[in-house]
Amino acid sequence: MQIADFFRASVLNSSDSAFRLALYSDENINFSRKIISAKNKNAHAKLAKLESKEFNFHYTLMKTKKYDAFLMMIDYIEMKNSAVAVLNNKNNNSWGFYNN
């Protein structure tokens, strides 16, 4: 499944596949963020040119909200994975820090 998602994300620029790649592995977070950020920037530029009465305005608005949500979730995943936790080593009563 990851191979198909990678193909869709890299060749077809699929934001859904890019987001799924970020969920699969931390190694793919930067790649996914690049694709989704580019699509988000393009959608915001397109939205700025459209008038609110046009049908494409609402369609593009929903796309920007989707991309913003994807980027927020990727930021959350990255923050969660790099959080520093405190361990209590019960054998020698010492405290240590580690990265997840």
FIDO-358411 format. One record per residue (C-alpha): residue in three letters; x, y, z. Coordinates in steps of 0.1 Angstrom, whole numbers, plus 5000, padded with zeros to 4 digits. Example, Ala and Ser with C-alpha at 12.3 -4.5 7.8 and 13.67 -1.06 7.14 Angstrom:
<dodrens>
ALA512349555078/SER513749895071/
</dodrens>
This chain:
<dodrens>
MET500050005000/GLN502950245008/ILE504350194973/ALA500950294957/ASP500650594980/PHE504250694972/PHE503550674935/ARG500250874938/ALA501951134960/SER505051184940/VAL503851144904/LEU500151244907/ASN500651494936/SER497851334957/SER497551514990/ASP495551225005/SER498350974996/ALA500951215009/PHE499051245042/ARG498850865044/LEU502550835039/ALA503151075068/LEU500950845090/TYR502850535080/SER506350665088/ASP508250955103/GLU510650945074/ASN507951065050/ILE506751365070/ASN508951625052/PHE508051475018/SER504351485027/ARG504551845040/LYS506251965008/ILE503451824986/ILE500551935008/SER502152285013/ALA502552334976/LYS498952234969/ASN497752454998/LYS499752754985/ASN498352704950/ALA494752664963/HIS495052994984/ALA496353174953/LYS493453044932/LEU491053134960/ALA492253494961/LYS491453534924/LEU487953394926/GLU484853584936/SER482653444964/LYS479653394941/GLU481453154918/PHE480952774923/ASN484752714922/PHE485152954951/HIS483452714975/TYR485152404961/THR488552574964/LEU487752694999/MET487052345010/LYS490352224994/THR492252495014/LYS490552375046/LYS491452015039/TYR495052105032/ASP495252325064/ALA493852035084/PHE496351795069/LEU499252025077/MET497952075113/MET497751695118/ILE501251645103/ASP502551915128/TYR500851725156/ILE502251395145/GLU505751535143/MET505451705177/LYS504151385193/ASN506951175179/SER509651415189/ALA508351485224/VAL510851445252/ALA509651215280/VAL511051165315/LEU511950825327/ASN512250715363/ASN514850445364/LYS513650245395/ASN516850045398/ASN519150345406/ASN516550625412/SER518050835384/TRP516051035359/GLY516751035322/PHE515551195290/TYR514851015257/ASN513251095224/ASN510450885210/
</dodrens>
